[in-house]
Amino acid sequence: MKKIFFALAAIFCISLTVNAQVEMVKTLPSVNIKTIDGKTFNASDICSGENAGHPIIISFWALWCKNCIKELNAINDVYEDWQDETGVILYAVSIDDAQRNANVKSFANSKGWEYELLLDANQDFKRAMNVGNIPHTFVLNGKGEVVWQHTSYFDGAENELFEAVKQAAKSK
């Protein structure tokens, strides 16, 4: 009887975990973060202006996260082609603390990243997007709806990401 109870309890906990992962954020929250130049920027504005109607990638990363840097480097190698094909724009959101934020711009420049850089030192945007582990990458369609997300990185994962971007570009 105990085994059945524990088995049912385990299944219940697993189903809660799966449901929590499926319940992703649908649209961007209204959270103030900073641009790389220190200006206040509302995260919900990512999908407005010249970005409206285009797919958007939002990648949460940190200077200390080796897999984050691998992912952003891999994307950087093909980013220009992705932009030409889909019009995608990538926002790299650093969750480094305020002390390390001073290094983000020079680090990104040394890597040759052409991404839009945002700073989330208090991790308000990270929490609002239900990000636990990084790298955590989101794809938004042209309507600003989150249509895909993943965590972690392995070699070649950028190909799966680009497939999601192409699908998002079709759903304008």
C-alpha positions as CSV (number, residue, x, y, z in Angstrom):
1,M,0.0,0.0,0.0
2,K,2.8,2.4,0.8
3,K,4.4,1.7,-2.5
4,I,1.2,2.5,-4.4
5,F,0.8,5.7,-2.3
6,F,4.4,6.8,-3.1
7,A,4.1,5.9,-6.7
8,L,0.9,8.0,-7.0
9,A,2.5,10.9,-5.1
10,A,5.5,10.7,-7.5
11,I,3.3,10.8,-10.6
12,F,1.3,13.7,-9.2
13,C,4.5,15.7,-8.5
14,I,5.9,14.9,-12.0
15,S,2.6,16.0,-13.6
16,L,2.8,19.3,-11.7
17,T,6.3,19.8,-12.9
18,V,5.4,19.1,-16.5
19,N,2.4,21.4,-16.3
20,A,4.5,24.1,-14.8
21,Q,6.9,23.8,-17.7
22,V,4.1,23.9,-20.2
23,E,2.6,27.0,-18.7
24,M,5.0,29.4,-20.1
25,V,4.7,33.2,-20.2
26,K,2.6,34.1,-23.2
27,T,3.5,37.8,-23.6
28,L,6.3,40.0,-22.2
29,P,5.7,41.5,-18.8
30,S,6.0,45.2,-18.1
31,V,9.2,45.3,-16.1
32,N,11.8,48.0,-16.0
33,I,15.4,47.0,-16.8
34,K,18.4,48.9,-18.2
35,T,19.9,49.3,-21.6
36,I,23.6,48.8,-22.0
37,D,23.9,52.6,-21.7
38,G,22.2,52.7,-18.4
39,K,18.8,54.0,-19.6
40,T,15.6,52.6,-18.2
41,F,13.8,50.3,-20.6
42,N,10.5,48.5,-20.2
43,A,10.8,44.9,-21.3
44,S,7.3,45.0,-22.8
45,D,8.6,47.5,-25.4
46,I,10.8,44.9,-26.9
47,C,8.0,44.1,-29.4
48,S,7.3,47.6,-30.4
49,G,8.7,50.1,-32.8
50,E,10.9,48.7,-35.6
51,N,10.7,45.3,-33.9
52,A,6.9,45.0,-34.4
53,G,6.0,42.2,-36.7
54,H,9.4,40.5,-36.6
55,P,10.4,37.4,-34.6
56,I,12.4,38.1,-31.5
57,I,14.9,36.0,-29.6
58,I,15.4,36.8,-25.9
59,S,18.4,35.1,-24.3
60,F,19.0,35.3,-20.6
61,W,22.7,34.9,-19.9
62,A,25.5,35.9,-17.5
63,L,29.3,36.5,-17.8
64,W,30.0,33.5,-15.6
65,C,27.8,31.1,-17.6
66,K,30.0,29.2,-20.1
67,N,27.0,27.6,-21.9
68,C,25.4,31.0,-22.3
69,I,28.5,32.3,-24.0
70,K,28.8,29.2,-26.2
71,E,25.2,29.6,-27.3
72,L,25.5,33.3,-28.0
73,N,28.8,32.7,-29.9
74,A,27.2,30.0,-32.0
75,I,24.3,32.2,-32.8
76,N,26.7,35.1,-33.6
77,D,28.3,33.0,-36.4
78,V,24.9,32.8,-38.2
79,Y,23.0,35.8,-36.9
80,E,23.4,38.0,-40.0
81,D,22.0,35.2,-42.2
82,W,19.1,34.7,-39.8
83,Q,18.4,38.4,-39.9
84,D,18.4,38.5,-43.7
85,E,16.1,35.5,-43.9
86,T,13.6,36.3,-41.1
87,G,14.2,39.8,-39.8
88,V,14.9,38.4,-36.3
89,I,16.3,40.6,-33.5
90,L,18.1,39.1,-30.5
91,Y,18.0,40.6,-27.1
92,A,20.8,39.3,-24.8
93,V,19.6,40.0,-21.3
94,S,22.5,39.9,-18.8
95,I,21.4,38.8,-15.3
96,D,24.8,39.8,-13.8
97,D,24.7,41.9,-10.7
98,A,25.3,45.6,-10.8
99,Q,29.0,45.3,-10.0
100,R,29.6,43.0,-13.1
101,N,27.3,45.0,-15.4
102,A,30.2,47.3,-16.1
103,N,32.0,44.4,-17.9
104,V,29.0,43.3,-20.1
105,K,29.5,45.9,-22.9
106,S,33.2,45.3,-23.3
107,F,32.8,41.6,-23.1
108,A,30.1,41.6,-25.8
109,N,32.2,43.9,-28.0
110,S,35.2,41.6,-27.6
111,K,33.0,38.7,-28.9
112,G,31.8,40.8,-31.8
113,W,28.1,40.4,-30.7
114,E,25.7,42.6,-32.6
115,Y,22.9,41.9,-30.3
116,E,20.7,44.3,-28.4
117,L,22.1,44.2,-24.8
118,L,19.9,44.6,-21.8
119,L,20.8,44.5,-18.1
120,D,18.6,42.8,-15.5
121,A,20.8,43.3,-12.4
122,N,17.9,42.9,-10.0
123,Q,16.6,39.9,-12.0
124,D,13.0,41.3,-12.1
125,F,12.6,40.4,-15.8
126,K,14.1,37.0,-15.2
127,R,11.6,36.3,-12.5
128,A,8.7,37.7,-14.5
129,M,9.6,35.3,-17.3
130,N,9.8,32.3,-15.0
131,V,13.5,31.8,-15.8
132,G,15.2,29.4,-13.5
133,N,18.4,28.2,-15.1
134,I,20.4,29.9,-17.8
135,P,20.9,30.0,-20.7
136,H,17.2,30.4,-21.1
137,T,16.1,31.4,-24.6
138,F,12.7,32.5,-25.8
139,V,11.3,33.1,-29.3
140,L,8.5,35.5,-29.9
141,N,6.4,35.8,-33.0
142,G,5.6,39.0,-34.8
143,K,2.6,39.6,-32.5
144,G,4.9,39.5,-29.4
145,E,3.7,36.1,-28.2
146,V,6.1,33.6,-26.7
147,V,6.0,30.6,-29.1
148,W,9.0,28.6,-28.0
149,Q,11.6,28.4,-25.3
150,H,14.4,26.2,-24.1
151,T,17.1,26.1,-21.4
152,S,20.7,24.9,-21.5
153,Y,22.9,24.6,-24.6
154,F,24.6,21.9,-26.5
155,D,26.5,22.1,-29.8
156,G,24.0,22.4,-32.7
157,A,21.1,23.7,-30.5
158,E,21.1,26.9,-32.5
159,N,19.7,24.9,-35.4
160,E,16.6,24.0,-33.4
161,L,16.4,27.7,-32.3
162,F,16.5,28.8,-35.9
163,E,13.7,26.4,-36.9
164,A,11.6,28.1,-34.2
165,V,12.5,31.5,-35.5
166,K,11.5,30.5,-39.0
167,Q,8.1,29.2,-37.7
168,A,7.6,32.5,-35.7
169,A,8.4,34.5,-38.9
170,K,5.6,32.7,-40.7
171,S,3.0,33.5,-38.0
172,K,3.1,37.2,-38.4
